[in-house]
Protein backbone atom coordinates (compact mmCIF):
# COMPACT_ATOMS: atom_id res chain seq x y z
CA UNK A 1 0.00 0.00 0.00
CA UNK A 2 1.31 3.42 -0.87
CA UNK A 3 2.06 5.68 2.04
CA UNK A 4 1.58 9.43 2.04
CA UNK A 5 4.03 11.72 3.75
CA UNK A 6 2.44 15.10 4.44
CA UNK A 7 4.90 17.86 5.19
CA UNK A 8 2.92 20.71 6.73
CA UNK A 9 3.75 24.32 5.99
CA UNK A 10 3.93 27.48 8.04
CA UNK A 11 3.55 31.08 7.01
CA UNK A 12 3.61 31.80 3.30
CA UNK A 13 6.92 33.38 2.29
CA UNK A 14 7.29 34.71 -1.23
CA UNK A 15 10.26 33.61 -3.32
CA UNK A 16 11.67 35.41 -6.37
CA UNK A 17 10.13 34.62 -9.72
CA UNK A 18 12.45 32.85 -12.19
CA UNK A 19 12.11 32.43 -15.93
CA UNK A 20 12.75 29.18 -17.72
CA UNK A 21 16.24 30.27 -18.76
CA UNK A 22 17.40 31.57 -15.37
CA UNK A 23 20.68 30.27 -14.01
CA UNK A 24 21.76 31.56 -10.62
CA UNK A 25 25.48 31.40 -9.87
CA UNK A 26 26.00 30.93 -6.14
CA UNK A 27 29.78 30.53 -6.38
CA UNK A 28 32.33 29.00 -8.78
CA UNK A 29 31.28 25.49 -7.77
CA UNK A 30 27.54 25.86 -7.17
CA UNK A 31 24.56 27.02 -9.22
CA UNK A 32 20.77 26.78 -9.56
CA UNK A 33 18.83 26.31 -12.81
CA UNK A 34 15.08 26.87 -12.93
CA UNK A 35 13.28 23.92 -14.55
CA UNK A 36 9.64 24.83 -13.95
CA UNK A 37 7.20 26.04 -11.35
CA UNK A 38 8.70 25.46 -7.90
CA UNK A 39 11.50 23.21 -9.22
CA UNK A 40 15.20 23.94 -9.60
CA UNK A 41 18.20 21.82 -10.50
CA UNK A 42 21.17 22.38 -8.19
CA UNK A 43 24.55 21.66 -9.74
CA UNK A 44 27.86 21.47 -7.91
CA UNK A 45 31.40 20.86 -9.16
CA UNK A 46 34.24 18.91 -7.54
CA UNK A 47 37.78 17.89 -8.46
CA UNK A 48 38.77 14.23 -8.57
CA UNK A 49 42.09 12.57 -9.43
CA UNK A 50 40.22 9.90 -11.40
CA UNK A 51 37.56 12.01 -13.14
CA UNK A 52 39.01 15.54 -13.08
CA UNK A 53 36.53 18.38 -12.57
CA UNK A 54 32.95 17.14 -12.90
CA UNK A 55 29.44 18.27 -12.02
CA UNK A 56 26.75 16.68 -9.85
CA UNK A 57 23.02 17.37 -10.10
CA UNK A 58 20.16 17.35 -7.65
CA UNK A 59 16.73 18.95 -7.36
CA UNK A 60 15.12 21.54 -5.14
CA UNK A 61 11.34 21.56 -4.91
CA UNK A 62 10.44 24.92 -3.39
CA UNK A 63 7.07 26.16 -2.24
CA UNK A 64 5.84 28.50 0.48
CA UNK A 65 9.28 29.17 1.90
CA UNK A 66 10.17 25.51 2.29
CA UNK A 67 12.06 23.01 0.14
CA UNK A 68 12.65 19.33 -0.43
CA UNK A 69 16.14 18.56 -1.73
CA UNK A 70 16.73 15.55 -3.96
CA UNK A 71 20.36 14.48 -3.52
CA UNK A 72 22.92 16.72 -1.86
CA UNK A 73 26.17 18.10 -3.24
CA UNK A 74 29.13 15.81 -2.51
CA UNK A 75 30.16 17.41 0.79
CA UNK A 76 28.70 18.89 3.95
CA UNK A 77 30.52 22.14 3.07
CA UNK A 78 28.83 22.56 -0.31
CA UNK A 79 25.48 21.48 1.12
CA UNK A 80 25.80 24.16 3.81
CA UNK A 81 26.70 26.76 1.16
CA UNK A 82 23.59 25.84 -0.84
CA UNK A 83 21.41 25.80 2.27
CA UNK A 84 22.78 29.16 3.45
CA UNK A 85 22.01 30.71 0.06
CA UNK A 86 18.45 29.41 0.20
CA UNK A 87 18.01 30.69 3.76
CA UNK A 88 19.53 34.14 3.32
CA UNK A 89 18.67 35.08 -0.27
CA UNK A 90 15.46 33.18 -1.02
CA UNK A 91 14.20 32.89 2.57
CA UNK A 92 13.71 29.15 2.03
CA UNK A 93 14.29 26.40 4.61
CA UNK A 94 15.21 22.81 3.71
CA UNK A 95 12.62 20.50 5.29
CA UNK A 96 13.58 17.13 3.83
CA UNK A 97 16.03 15.23 1.63
CA UNK A 98 15.33 12.41 -0.81
CA UNK A 99 18.49 10.38 -1.49
CA UNK A 100 18.57 8.52 -4.81
CA UNK A 101 21.35 6.09 -3.76
CA UNK A 102 24.19 5.70 -1.26
CA UNK A 103 27.09 7.40 -3.09
CA UNK A 104 28.63 10.70 -1.96
CA UNK A 105 27.01 12.62 -4.81
CA UNK A 106 23.64 11.82 -3.20
CA UNK A 107 24.26 11.83 0.55
CA UNK A 108 27.56 13.71 0.90
CA UNK A 109 25.72 16.48 2.75
CA UNK A 110 23.25 14.33 4.67
CA UNK A 111 25.09 14.77 7.97
CA UNK A 112 24.77 18.54 7.70
CA UNK A 113 21.07 18.39 6.80
CA UNK A 114 20.44 16.10 9.76
CA UNK A 115 22.20 18.62 12.00
CA UNK A 116 19.66 21.30 11.03
CA UNK A 117 16.68 19.00 11.59
CA UNK A 118 15.80 18.02 8.02
CA UNK A 119 14.03 14.71 7.49
CA UNK A 120 15.52 12.24 5.00
CA UNK A 121 14.04 9.53 2.79
CA UNK A 122 15.71 6.69 0.88
CA UNK A 123 15.14 3.18 -0.38
CA UNK A 124 15.66 0.54 2.32
CA UNK A 125 18.50 -0.88 0.21
CA UNK A 126 20.25 2.47 0.58
CA UNK A 127 19.62 2.60 4.31
CA UNK A 128 21.06 -0.87 4.86
CA UNK A 129 24.15 -0.02 2.80
CA UNK A 130 24.68 3.19 4.76
CA UNK A 131 24.59 1.20 8.00
CA UNK A 132 27.12 -1.32 6.67
CA UNK A 133 29.48 1.44 5.46
CA UNK A 134 29.07 3.54 8.63
CA UNK A 135 27.63 6.42 6.61
CA UNK A 136 24.95 8.87 7.77
CA UNK A 137 21.65 6.99 7.62
CA UNK A 138 18.42 8.44 6.13
CA UNK A 139 15.60 8.46 8.64
CA UNK A 140 12.68 7.13 6.55
CA UNK A 141 12.84 4.05 4.33
CA UNK A 142 10.69 2.37 1.70
CA UNK A 143 10.93 -0.79 -0.40
CA UNK A 144 9.75 -0.01 -3.96
CA UNK A 145 7.51 3.04 -3.88
CA UNK A 146 6.82 6.05 -1.71
CA UNK A 147 4.41 8.89 -2.47
CA UNK A 148 4.80 12.28 -0.78
CA UNK A 149 2.73 15.42 -0.62
CA UNK A 150 4.91 18.46 -0.04
CA UNK A 151 2.84 21.62 0.38
CA UNK A 152 0.23 20.03 -1.93
CA UNK A 153 2.84 19.11 -4.57
CA UNK A 154 2.93 15.35 -5.26
CA UNK A 155 6.30 13.61 -5.34
CA UNK A 156 6.66 9.95 -6.34
CA UNK A 157 9.75 7.90 -5.45
CA UNK A 158 10.27 4.55 -7.17
CA UNK A 159 12.76 1.71 -7.19
CA UNK A 160 12.53 0.14 -10.66
CA UNK A 161 15.59 -2.05 -10.32
CA UNK A 162 19.39 -1.85 -10.27
CA UNK A 163 21.55 0.00 -12.76
CA UNK A 164 24.25 2.51 -11.86
CA UNK A 165 23.94 1.03 -8.38
CA UNK A 166 21.92 -1.73 -6.80
CA UNK A 167 19.80 0.81 -4.89
CA UNK A 168 19.18 3.68 -7.35
CA UNK A 169 15.71 5.24 -7.34
CA UNK A 170 13.91 7.82 -9.47
CA UNK A 171 11.88 10.84 -8.33
CA UNK A 172 8.87 11.88 -10.42
CA UNK A 173 7.04 15.20 -10.20
CA UNK A 174 3.74 14.55 -11.99
CA UNK A 175 2.48 18.15 -12.05
CA UNK A 176 5.64 19.45 -13.73
CA UNK A 177 6.35 16.18 -15.60
CA UNK A 178 9.93 16.32 -14.38
CA UNK A 179 11.83 13.09 -13.79
CA UNK A 180 14.96 12.99 -11.65
CA UNK A 181 16.79 9.93 -12.91
CA UNK A 182 19.98 10.59 -10.98
CA UNK A 183 22.97 8.46 -11.91
CA UNK A 184 20.68 5.80 -13.38
CA UNK A 185 20.34 8.14 -16.39
CA UNK A 186 23.17 9.51 -18.52
CA UNK A 187 23.29 12.98 -20.09
CA UNK A 188 23.15 13.45 -23.87
CA UNK A 189 26.89 14.22 -23.95
CA UNK A 190 27.84 11.03 -22.09
CA UNK A 191 29.74 8.55 -24.23
CA UNK A 192 30.18 5.92 -21.54
CA UNK A 193 28.64 4.67 -18.32
CA UNK A 194 31.03 6.39 -15.92
CA UNK A 195 31.62 4.96 -12.46
CA UNK A 196 30.79 1.23 -12.52
CA UNK A 197 32.10 0.34 -9.06
CA UNK A 198 28.63 -0.59 -7.81
CA UNK A 199 26.84 -1.00 -11.14
CA UNK A 200 24.60 -3.87 -12.17
CA UNK A 201 25.14 -3.48 -15.91
CA UNK A 202 23.29 -6.65 -16.91
CA UNK A 203 20.02 -5.21 -15.57
CA UNK A 204 20.60 -1.51 -16.18
CA UNK A 205 18.91 -1.24 -19.59
CA UNK A 206 15.88 -3.24 -18.45
CA UNK A 207 15.49 -0.94 -15.44
CA UNK A 208 15.50 2.16 -17.66
CA UNK A 209 12.95 0.55 -19.98
CA UNK A 210 10.67 0.19 -16.96
CA UNK A 211 11.13 3.91 -16.27
CA UNK A 212 10.23 4.70 -19.90
CA UNK A 213 7.06 2.65 -19.63
CA UNK A 214 6.06 4.27 -16.33
CA UNK A 215 6.45 7.89 -17.51
CA UNK A 216 5.56 8.22 -21.22
CA UNK A 217 4.50 11.85 -20.66
CA UNK A 218 7.83 13.01 -19.21
CA UNK A 219 9.01 16.43 -20.44
CA UNK A 220 12.23 17.02 -18.51
CA UNK A 221 14.78 14.43 -17.40
CA UNK A 222 17.54 15.30 -14.94
CA UNK A 223 20.57 12.98 -14.92
CA UNK A 224 23.01 12.69 -12.05
CA UNK A 225 25.73 14.46 -14.05
CA UNK A 226 25.66 16.78 -17.04
CA UNK A 227 22.89 18.79 -18.68
CA UNK A 228 19.21 18.03 -18.23
CA UNK A 229 17.22 17.01 -21.29
CA UNK A 230 14.03 15.33 -22.45
CA UNK A 231 12.83 11.73 -22.73
CA UNK A 232 15.57 10.99 -25.25
CA UNK A 233 18.01 10.69 -22.34
CA UNK A 234 16.29 7.43 -21.40
CA UNK A 235 16.81 5.94 -24.87
CA UNK A 236 20.37 7.27 -24.91
CA UNK A 237 21.12 5.54 -21.61
CA UNK A 238 19.70 2.24 -22.86
CA UNK A 239 21.87 2.50 -25.97
CA UNK A 240 25.02 3.18 -23.92
CA UNK A 241 24.32 0.19 -21.67
CA UNK A 242 23.71 -2.16 -24.60
CA UNK A 243 26.83 -0.94 -26.39
CA UNK A 244 28.83 -1.65 -23.24
CA UNK A 245 27.29 -5.10 -22.89
CA UNK A 246 28.02 -5.91 -26.53
CA UNK A 247 31.68 -4.88 -26.17
CA UNK A 248 32.14 -6.89 -22.99
CA UNK A 249 30.16 -9.96 -23.99
CA UNK A 250 32.07 -13.29 -23.60
CA UNK A 251 33.65 -14.53 -26.82
C-alpha positions in Angstrom: 0.0 0.0 0.0 1.3 3.4 -0.9 2.1 5.7 2.0 1.6 9.4 2.0 4.0 11.7 3.7 2.4 15.1 4.4 4.9 17.9 5.2 2.9 20.7 6.7 3.7 24.3 6.0 3.9 27.5 8.0 3.5 31.1 7.0 3.6 31.8 3.3 6.9 33.4 2.3 7.3 34.7 -1.2 10.3 33.6 -3.3 11.7 35.4 -6.4 10.1 34.6 -9.7 12.4 32.9 -12.2 12.1 32.4 -15.9 12.7 29.2 -17.7 16.2 30.3 -18.8 17.4 31.6 -15.4 20.7 30.3 -14.0 21.8 31.6 -10.6 25.5 31.4 -9.9 26.0 30.9 -6.1 29.8 30.5 -6.4 32.3 29.0 -8.8 31.3 25.5 -7.8 27.5 25.9 -7.2 24.6 27.0 -9.2 20.8 26.8 -9.6 18.8 26.3 -12.8 15.1 26.9 -12.9 13.3 23.9 -14.6 9.6 24.8 -14.0 7.2 26.0 -11.3 8.7 25.5 -7.9 11.5 23.2 -9.2 15.2 23.9 -9.6 18.2 21.8 -10.5 21.2 22.4 -8.2 24.6 21.7 -9.7 27.9 21.5 -7.9 31.4 20.9 -9.2 34.2 18.9 -7.5 37.8 17.9 -8.5 38.8 14.2 -8.6 42.1 12.6 -9.4 40.2 9.9 -11.4 37.6 12.0 -13.1 39.0 15.5 -13.1 36.5 18.4 -12.6 32.9 17.1 -12.9 29.4 18.3 -12.0 26.8 16.7 -9.8 23.0 17.4 -10.1 20.2 17.3 -7.7 16.7 19.0 -7.4 15.1 21.5 -5.1 11.3 21.6 -4.9 10.4 24.9 -3.4 7.1 26.2 -2.2 5.8 28.5 0.5 9.3 29.2 1.9 10.2 25.5 2.3 12.1 23.0 0.1 12.6 19.3 -0.4 16.1 18.6 -1.7 16.7 15.6 -4.0 20.4 14.5 -3.5 22.9 16.7 -1.9 26.2 18.1 -3.2 29.1 15.8 -2.5 30.2 17.4 0.8 28.7 18.9 3.9 30.5 22.1 3.1 28.8 22.6 -0.3 25.5 21.5 1.1 25.8 24.2 3.8 26.7 26.8 1.2 23.6 25.8 -0.8 21.4 25.8 2.3 22.8 29.2 3.5 22.0 30.7 0.1 18.4 29.4 0.2 18.0 30.7 3.8 19.5 34.1 3.3 18.7 35.1 -0.3 15.5 33.2 -1.0 14.2 32.9 2.6 13.7 29.1 2.0 14.3 26.4 4.6 15.2 22.8 3.7 12.6 20.5 5.3 13.6 17.1 3.8 16.0 15.2 1.6 15.3 12.4 -0.8 18.5 10.4 -1.5 18.6 8.5 -4.8 21.3 6.1 -3.8 24.2 5.7 -1.3 27.1 7.4 -3.1 28.6 10.7 -2.0 27.0 12.6 -4.8 23.6 11.8 -3.2 24.3 11.8 0.6 27.6 13.7 0.9 25.7 16.5 2.8 23.3 14.3 4.7 25.1 14.8 8.0 24.8 18.5 7.7 21.1 18.4 6.8 20.4 16.1 9.8 22.2 18.6 12.0 19.7 21.3 11.0 16.7 19.0 11.6 15.8 18.0 8.0 14.0 14.7 7.5 15.5 12.2 5.0 14.0 9.5 2.8 15.7 6.7 0.9 15.1 3.2 -0.4 15.7 0.5 2.3 18.5 -0.9 0.2 20.3 2.5 0.6 19.6 2.6 4.3 21.1 -0.9 4.9 24.2 0.0 2.8 24.7 3.2 4.8 24.6 1.2 8.0 27.1 -1.3 6.7 29.5 1.4 5.5 29.1 3.5 8.6 27.6 6.4 6.6 25.0 8.9 7.8 21.6 7.0 7.6 18.4 8.4 6.1 15.6 8.5 8.6 12.7 7.1 6.6 12.8 4.1 4.3 10.7 2.4 1.7 10.9 -0.8 -0.4 9.8 0.0 -4.0 7.5 3.0 -3.9 6.8 6.0 -1.7 4.4 8.9 -2.5 4.8 12.3 -0.8 2.7 15.4 -0.6 4.9 18.5 0.0 2.8 21.6 0.4 0.2 20.0 -1.9 2.8 19.1 -4.6 2.9 15.4 -5.3 6.3 13.6 -5.3 6.7 10.0 -6.3 9.7 7.9 -5.4 10.3 4.6 -7.2 12.8 1.7 -7.2 12.5 0.1 -10.7 15.6 -2.1 -10.3 19.4 -1.9 -10.3 21.6 0.0 -12.8 24.3 2.5 -11.9 23.9 1.0 -8.4 21.9 -1.7 -6.8 19.8 0.8 -4.9 19.2 3.7 -7.4 15.7 5.2 -7.3 13.9 7.8 -9.5 11.9 10.8 -8.3 8.9 11.9 -10.4 7.0 15.2 -10.2 3.7 14.6 -12.0 2.5 18.1 -12.1 5.6 19.5 -13.7 6.3 16.2 -15.6 9.9 16.3 -14.4 11.8 13.1 -13.8 15.0 13.0 -11.7 16.8 9.9 -12.9 20.0 10.6 -11.0 23.0 8.5 -11.9 20.7 5.8 -13.4 20.3 8.1 -16.4 23.2 9.5 -18.5 23.3 13.0 -20.1 23.2 13.5 -23.9 26.9 14.2 -24.0 27.8 11.0 -22.1 29.7 8.5 -24.2 30.2 5.9 -21.5 28.6 4.7 -18.3 31.0 6.4 -15.9 31.6 5.0 -12.5 30.8 1.2 -12.5 32.1 0.3 -9.1 28.6 -0.6 -7.8 26.8 -1.0 -11.1 24.6 -3.9 -12.2 25.1 -3.5 -15.9 23.3 -6.7 -16.9 20.0 -5.2 -15.6 20.6 -1.5 -16.2 18.9 -1.2 -19.6 15.9 -3.2 -18.4 15.5 -0.9 -15.4 15.5 2.2 -17.7 12.9 0.5 -20.0 10.7 0.2 -17.0 11.1 3.9 -16.3 10.2 4.7 -19.9 7.1 2.7 -19.6 6.1 4.3 -16.3 6.5 7.9 -17.5 5.6 8.2 -21.2 4.5 11.8 -20.7 7.8 13.0 -19.2 9.0 16.4 -20.4 12.2 17.0 -18.5 14.8 14.4 -17.4 17.5 15.3 -14.9 20.6 13.0 -14.9 23.0 12.7 -12.0 25.7 14.5 -14.0 25.7 16.8 -17.0 22.9 18.8 -18.7 19.2 18.0 -18.2 17.2 17.0 -21.3 14.0 15.3 -22.4 12.8 11.7 -22.7 15.6 11.0 -25.3 18.0 10.7 -22.3 16.3 7.4 -21.4 16.8 5.9 -24.9 20.4 7.3 -24.9 21.1 5.5 -21.6 19.7 2.2 -22.9 21.9 2.5 -26.0 25.0 3.2 -23.9 24.3 0.2 -21.7 23.7 -2.2 -24.6 26.8 -0.9 -26.4 28.8 -1.7 -23.2 27.3 -5.1 -22.9 28.0 -5.9 -26.5 31.7 -4.9 -26.2 32.1 -6.9 -23.0 30.2 -10.0 -24.0 32.1 -13.3 -23.6 33.6 -14.5 -26.8 
